[in-house]
Amino acid sequence: MSFRLRVCLLATLAGLCACASAPVQWPPPEEPTEPPPAREINAIARPDAAHSVAIVGATLVDGRGGPPVRDAVVVVRGDRVVAAGARGATDVPAGAEVVPGAGLSVLPGLIDAHFHLDGDDGLPGLFLQRGVTSLRAPGQWVEAYDAARRPGPVPRLFLAGPLLDGPARARPESAMRVRDAAAPTLALVERRAGGDGATEAQVLGFENRMRPAGAARRAGVRVVVGSHDTAPRAERGWAYQRELELLVESGLSPMEVLVAGTLENARFLGIDDRLGSIQPGKLADLVLIEGDPLADIRAMRRVKQVMLNGRWVAAPGSD
């Protein structure tokens, strides 16, 4: 073996030994990583890019928690919001489709942070008709939503894939390894004394679930909204609205609840750069409500029209 080759081999071995003895850290502590933003799995239909819609005269609740804007104008062009503000300061484009908004409130499309399909293929479309324009399924096979996407438009589907589960699986039909954790939904466990055969333990459990929600918000904890899909005291398709009502009952203000269901949920999913509030440049997912949900959160059940990606969807139905 030549002298030069022996030197090269010794240098290589020295380098390998140095690497083996040095501690390996990943990721580097000085460079904390953020999870990537969620992405919907379904392609959302887009309108004509030149088509404009102007909602004129509604009360604007833009999702950011500031004072509502009475007699507002929201302008959508294509799939984007291009203007939103008071009528006197916001122009209505010539040729725009004008939607009279007197007596209505316009809000960002609602986001459901905790939804399970559970074999009810028509439920996502029904949720969309009732104002939920995005939903997150925290654990279910993506293919389970194939049939749900066929009948018509559905919300943006942010699907996490199957659960990680372990022995004695909590959800064997949609799980892989390590047990799933329960989400802090209120409507799912609502039990009232003297109603529906609820036991004393169930009633106490519900009361104990309600108390921390308002206290957490007052302590500065960010609250997000999830329906779970169904609730014992909500008719089919109304579990999300029931959750909003219970959050108000737990001590949050209607404004805090609406922010939780829109911008905070968007932040939770990492999609607040394009969804969650009504601002120029964001995608036009909107809901028109008859009445004032800031005065009475139950107005969120009076859905007048829903817009997904700049397109109006079918009017709400009873089933």
C-alpha positions as CSV (number, residue, x, y, z in Angstrom):
1,M,0.0,0.0,0.0
2,S,1.4,3.4,-1.0
3,F,2.3,6.0,1.6
4,R,-0.3,8.4,0.1
5,L,-3.1,5.8,0.3
6,R,-2.2,5.0,4.0
7,V,-2.5,8.7,4.9
8,C,-5.9,9.0,3.2
9,L,-7.2,5.9,5.0
10,L,-6.0,7.2,8.4
11,A,-7.5,10.6,7.8
12,T,-10.8,9.0,6.8
13,L,-10.9,6.8,9.9
14,A,-10.0,9.7,12.1
15,G,-12.9,11.7,10.7
16,L,-15.3,8.8,11.2
17,C,-14.2,8.4,14.8
18,A,-14.7,12.1,15.4
19,C,-18.2,12.0,14.0
20,A,-19.0,8.9,16.1
21,S,-17.9,10.5,19.3
22,A,-19.7,13.9,18.7
23,P,-23.3,14.1,20.0
24,V,-25.9,14.3,17.3
25,Q,-28.8,16.7,17.8
26,W,-31.7,17.0,15.5
27,P,-33.2,19.4,15.0
28,P,-30.6,21.9,16.2
29,P,-31.9,23.6,19.4
30,E,-31.4,27.0,18.0
31,E,-33.6,26.2,15.0
32,P,-37.0,25.1,16.4
33,T,-39.3,23.7,13.7
34,E,-42.9,24.5,13.2
35,P,-45.4,22.0,11.8
36,P,-46.3,22.6,8.2
37,P,-49.7,24.2,7.5
38,A,-52.6,21.8,6.9
39,R,-53.7,21.3,3.3
40,E,-57.1,20.2,2.2
41,I,-57.2,17.0,0.3
42,N,-60.1,18.0,-2.0
43,A,-60.0,20.3,-5.0
44,I,-62.4,23.2,-4.4
45,A,-64.3,24.6,-7.5
46,R,-63.3,28.1,-8.5
47,P,-65.5,30.7,-10.0
48,D,-64.9,32.9,-13.0
49,A,-61.9,35.0,-12.0
50,A,-63.5,38.2,-13.4
51,H,-66.9,37.7,-11.6
52,S,-67.5,40.1,-8.6
53,V,-69.9,39.8,-5.8
54,A,-70.7,42.7,-3.4
55,I,-72.6,42.0,-0.1
56,V,-74.0,45.4,0.8
57,G,-75.5,46.6,4.0
58,A,-74.7,43.6,6.3
59,T,-73.0,43.8,9.7
60,L,-69.4,42.6,9.2
61,V,-68.0,40.4,11.9
62,D,-64.6,39.7,10.3
63,G,-63.3,37.0,12.7
64,R,-60.5,39.1,14.2
65,G,-62.4,40.1,17.4
66,G,-62.7,43.9,16.7
67,P,-65.9,45.9,16.8
68,P,-68.4,44.8,14.1
69,V,-68.9,47.1,11.2
70,R,-72.5,48.0,10.7
71,D,-73.8,48.7,7.1
72,A,-70.7,47.2,5.6
73,V,-69.6,46.2,2.1
74,V,-67.7,43.0,1.3
75,V,-66.5,42.6,-2.2
76,V,-65.4,39.3,-3.7
77,R,-63.7,38.9,-7.0
78,G,-63.1,35.3,-8.2
79,D,-62.2,33.3,-5.2
80,R,-60.8,36.1,-3.1
81,V,-62.0,38.9,-0.9
82,V,-60.8,42.2,-2.4
83,A,-62.4,44.7,-0.1
84,A,-64.3,44.8,3.3
85,G,-65.3,47.8,5.3
86,A,-68.0,50.5,5.9
87,R,-70.3,51.3,3.0
88,G,-69.1,54.9,2.7
89,A,-65.4,53.8,2.4
90,T,-65.8,50.7,0.2
91,D,-66.7,50.9,-3.5
92,V,-69.1,48.5,-5.2
93,P,-67.5,47.5,-8.6
94,A,-69.6,48.2,-11.7
95,G,-71.3,45.0,-12.9
96,A,-70.9,43.2,-9.6
97,E,-73.6,40.8,-8.4
98,V,-75.1,42.8,-5.5
99,V,-76.4,40.8,-2.5
100,P,-78.6,42.9,-0.2
101,G,-77.4,42.5,3.4
102,A,-79.8,44.5,5.5
103,G,-80.7,42.6,8.6
104,L,-77.9,40.1,8.0
105,S,-74.4,39.5,9.5
106,V,-71.5,38.3,7.3
107,L,-68.8,36.2,8.9
108,P,-65.9,34.1,7.8
109,G,-66.8,30.5,7.0
110,L,-66.8,28.4,10.1
111,I,-64.0,25.9,10.7
112,D,-64.6,22.6,12.6
113,A,-61.5,21.5,14.3
114,H,-62.8,18.0,15.4
115,F,-65.1,16.1,13.1
116,H,-65.7,12.4,12.5
117,L,-67.5,11.0,9.5
118,D,-68.6,7.8,11.2
119,G,-70.3,6.5,8.1
120,D,-72.7,9.4,7.6
121,D,-71.6,10.3,4.1
122,G,-74.1,13.2,3.8
123,L,-73.0,15.0,6.9
124,P,-70.1,17.1,5.5
125,G,-72.3,18.5,2.8
126,L,-75.0,19.3,5.4
127,F,-72.4,21.0,7.6
128,L,-71.4,23.1,4.6
129,Q,-74.9,24.2,4.0
130,R,-75.0,25.3,7.6
131,G,-71.9,27.5,7.4
132,V,-69.0,25.1,8.1
133,T,-66.7,25.6,5.1
134,S,-63.7,23.7,6.5
135,L,-63.4,20.7,8.7
136,R,-60.6,18.7,10.3
137,A,-60.9,15.0,10.9
138,P,-58.2,14.1,13.5
139,G,-58.3,10.4,12.8
140,Q,-59.9,8.3,10.0
141,W,-58.8,6.7,6.8
142,V,-58.7,9.3,4.0
143,E,-60.5,6.8,1.7
144,A,-63.5,6.9,4.1
145,Y,-64.4,10.3,2.7
146,D,-64.5,9.1,-1.0
147,A,-68.3,8.6,-1.0
148,A,-68.9,11.8,1.0
149,R,-67.3,13.8,-1.7
150,R,-69.5,12.4,-4.6
151,P,-73.0,13.9,-4.0
152,G,-72.1,17.5,-4.2
153,P,-69.9,20.3,-2.7
154,V,-68.4,19.6,0.7
155,P,-66.2,21.7,3.0
156,R,-62.5,21.9,2.7
157,L,-61.4,18.5,4.1
158,F,-58.3,18.6,6.3
159,L,-57.8,14.9,7.0
160,A,-55.1,13.7,9.4
161,G,-55.3,10.1,8.3
162,P,-55.8,7.1,10.6
163,L,-55.2,7.3,14.3
164,L,-52.1,6.0,16.1
165,D,-53.5,3.3,18.5
166,G,-52.2,0.4,20.6
167,P,-53.4,-2.8,22.2
168,A,-57.1,-2.7,23.2
169,R,-57.7,-0.2,20.4
170,A,-60.1,2.7,21.1
171,R,-61.1,2.8,17.4
172,P,-60.0,-0.4,15.7
173,E,-61.8,0.5,12.4
174,S,-59.8,3.7,11.8
175,A,-56.6,3.2,13.8
176,M,-53.0,2.0,13.5
177,R,-51.0,2.3,16.8
178,V,-51.0,4.4,20.1
179,R,-54.3,5.4,21.7
180,D,-56.2,8.5,20.6
181,A,-56.8,11.3,23.1
182,A,-60.3,12.7,23.5
183,A,-61.0,16.3,22.4
184,P,-62.6,18.8,24.8
185,T,-65.9,19.0,23.1
186,L,-68.9,20.1,25.2
187,A,-71.9,19.2,23.1
188,L,-70.7,15.6,22.8
189,V,-71.2,15.0,26.6
190,E,-74.1,17.3,27.3
191,R,-76.4,15.8,29.9
192,R,-79.0,17.7,31.9
193,A,-80.7,16.8,35.1
194,G,-84.1,15.2,34.5
195,G,-83.6,14.9,30.7
196,D,-83.1,11.9,28.4
197,G,-82.6,9.5,31.2
198,A,-79.3,11.1,32.2
199,T,-77.6,9.6,35.2
200,E,-76.4,11.8,38.1
201,A,-72.8,10.9,37.1
202,Q,-73.4,12.0,33.5
203,V,-74.9,15.3,34.6
204,L,-72.0,15.9,37.0
205,G,-69.5,15.0,34.4
206,F,-71.0,17.5,31.9
207,E,-71.0,20.3,34.6
208,N,-67.3,19.5,35.3
209,R,-66.5,19.7,31.6
210,M,-68.3,23.1,31.3
211,R,-66.6,25.0,34.1
212,P,-62.9,24.8,32.8
213,A,-63.8,26.2,29.4
214,G,-64.6,29.7,30.5
215,A,-61.9,29.7,33.1
216,A,-59.3,28.7,30.5
217,R,-60.3,31.5,28.2
218,R,-60.1,34.0,31.0
219,A,-56.7,32.7,31.8
220,G,-55.6,33.5,28.3
221,V,-55.9,30.0,26.8
222,R,-56.8,30.0,23.1
223,V,-60.0,28.1,22.5
224,V,-60.9,26.3,19.3
225,V,-64.3,24.8,18.3
226,G,-65.0,21.2,17.3
227,S,-68.4,19.5,16.8
228,H,-67.3,15.8,16.9
229,D,-70.1,15.4,14.3
230,T,-73.1,14.6,16.4
231,A,-74.3,15.5,19.9
232,P,-77.1,14.0,22.1
233,R,-79.0,17.3,22.4
234,A,-78.6,18.5,18.8
235,E,-80.4,17.5,15.7
236,R,-78.4,16.0,12.8
237,G,-76.2,18.7,11.3
238,W,-76.5,21.2,14.2
239,A,-73.8,19.8,16.5
240,Y,-71.4,22.7,15.6
241,Q,-73.9,25.4,16.4
242,R,-74.8,23.6,19.7
243,E,-71.1,23.7,20.6
244,L,-71.0,27.5,20.0
245,E,-74.0,27.9,22.3
246,L,-72.5,25.8,25.1
247,L,-69.2,27.7,24.9
248,V,-71.2,30.9,25.5
249,E,-73.0,29.2,28.4
250,S,-69.6,28.2,29.8
251,G,-68.5,31.9,30.0
252,L,-67.1,33.0,26.7
253,S,-68.6,36.0,25.0
254,P,-70.3,35.5,21.6
255,M,-67.4,37.4,20.0
256,E,-64.9,35.1,21.6
257,V,-66.8,32.1,20.4
258,L,-67.0,33.4,16.9
259,V,-63.3,34.1,16.8
260,A,-62.6,30.7,18.2
261,G,-64.6,29.1,15.4
262,T,-62.9,31.1,12.6
263,L,-59.5,32.7,13.0
264,E,-58.3,30.7,16.1
265,N,-59.3,27.5,14.3
266,A,-57.4,28.7,11.2
267,R,-54.3,29.4,13.4
268,F,-54.6,26.0,14.9
269,L,-54.4,24.4,11.5
270,G,-51.8,26.9,10.2
271,I,-54.1,28.2,7.5
272,D,-54.7,31.7,8.8
273,D,-52.7,33.2,5.9
274,R,-55.6,32.3,3.6
275,L,-58.7,31.5,5.8
276,G,-60.3,32.4,9.1
277,S,-61.1,36.1,8.6
278,I,-62.6,38.4,6.1
279,Q,-59.7,40.5,4.8
280,P,-58.5,41.5,1.3
281,G,-56.4,38.8,-0.2
282,K,-58.0,35.9,1.7
283,L,-60.1,33.2,0.2
284,A,-63.8,33.9,0.0
285,D,-65.3,31.4,2.4
286,L,-68.2,33.4,3.9
287,V,-71.5,32.8,5.7
288,L,-74.5,35.1,5.9
289,I,-76.5,34.9,9.1
290,E,-80.0,36.3,9.6
291,G,-79.8,38.5,12.7
292,D,-77.0,39.4,15.1
293,P,-75.1,36.4,16.6
294,L,-73.2,38.9,18.9
295,A,-76.5,39.7,20.6
296,D,-77.7,36.0,20.6
297,I,-75.4,33.2,19.5
298,R,-78.5,31.1,18.6
299,A,-78.7,33.3,15.5
300,M,-75.9,31.1,14.0
301,R,-78.6,28.6,13.3
302,R,-80.3,31.1,10.9
303,V,-78.0,30.5,7.9
304,K,-79.1,32.5,4.9
305,Q,-76.3,31.8,2.4
306,V,-72.9,30.2,2.3
307,M,-70.0,31.0,0.0
308,L,-67.1,28.5,-0.6
309,N,-64.1,29.7,-2.5
310,G,-66.1,32.6,-4.1
311,R,-69.1,30.4,-5.1
312,W,-72.5,30.2,-3.5
313,V,-73.5,26.8,-2.3
314,A,-77.0,25.3,-2.0
315,A,-79.4,26.7,0.5
316,P,-79.6,25.0,3.9
317,G,-81.9,22.0,4.0
318,S,-83.5,20.2,6.9
319,D,-81.8,16.9,6.0
